[in-house]
Amino acid sequence: MRLVAKPGDSLYCRLSVNTQLLSRVFHLLKVNKNNFRPPPKVDSSVVRIEPRNPLPPISFKEWDEKNFKTFQALQGTRTQSDDMDAAMLGDTTNDNSMPVDLAVETDDIDDTDMEMQGP
């Protein structure tokens, strides 16, 4: 499970890092997919997330920027399976089946509202 994954685990990801930075995460129990109607394709889990108090003394803006840069760098390290996935998806850039609204205004968005804020 990604929330409780540790470094070196195949499920360890940005979600793991950020969640564990700000909280303690405990896996409580696994819930079989057959307990749901209709059953999903995957099993579920129950987790407990306890916020860290006090929060780590870090700059959340700097943390987010470094996380993003690391993510972008990792995107450059493609594997053969990534290439196969791209080949199966084909060229979707010329897909006209979904209309795009080019009139959307983005100038009204204040970038400071999007930054991760500490308490």
N, C-alpha and C positions, 0 to 999 in steps of 0.2 A: 504494500500500500504506500502510495507516494507521500502522504503526510508524515508517516513515521519512518520513512526510509533513511538509512545512514549512508555516509560517504562510502563509495565502492559498490553499493547496491545498484542493480540495474534500474531500479525505480527512482533513485535519487535524482532530483531535478530542482529547478528554481522554486517550485512550490514547496518542496521539502525544506530548502534553505530558508526561505522567507518565513514560513510558518514556524519553524523551530527557532528562528531568531527572536520572534516576538512572543512565543508561547511554548509551553510544555505540552507535548501531544502524547496521548496514551491510546493504544489500540485495546478496546475493551472486549469485543466479540465479533465474530464473523456471522453474517446473516445470509443463509442460502437463498439463491434466486427463486427457489420454489415456494418461498414464503410470501411472494407477491403475486397478484393477479392483475393483468397478465404478467408472467414471469419475464424479467429483463434478460439480457444475454449474459450478464455477469453477476457474480455474487457481490454483496454489499458488506460494509463493516460499520460498527458503531465505534466512534472515537470520542475521547474527552480532550478538550482543548482548554488549558488553563493559561490565561494571559500572564506574561512575566511582569512582576511588579517589584522594583522599578524596571522600566524598559532599559535595554543596553544603551550606554551613552555614545551614540553614534549619530552622524549626520545622515538622516534618512534620504535626503536628496542625493548625496554622494553615493550612498549604498545602492540606490536604485540605478544611478548612472553606471556604476561599475558592474552591477548585475546585467544591465542591458548590453554593455560592451562585451561582456563575457559571452552572453547568449548569441550576439551577432558573430563573434569569433568562432563559436562552435557551429554555427550555421554554415560556415565556410568549409568545415571538415565533413564532407559528404562521404557516404559509404555506397557500396554497390547496391544495397537494398534501397537507398534513397533514389539512386538513378533508375532502378526498376520501377519504383513508385511513380516517379515523374513520367516514365515512358508509358505506364498504364493509364495515367490521368490524361496524357496527351496535352495538346496545346489548348488551354482554356481561355487564353487571352482574347481569342476571336469569337467567344461564345456570346451570341446576341440574344440568347433565350431569356436573359435576365436584363430588364431595362435598368439603365443607370441614370439617376437624376443629377444632372450636371449643375442644376441651379441651387444646390445646397450651399448655404452661406457658412463659411468656416471662420470668417474674421471676427465673429462675435464670441468665439471661444477664448476664455482667459486661461493661458497656460499655467498660471500659478495655481488655479483650482485643481489641476490635474496632478500636482506634485504630491508625493507621499508626505504626510504631515505626522510629526510626532505628537505626543499627548499635550 
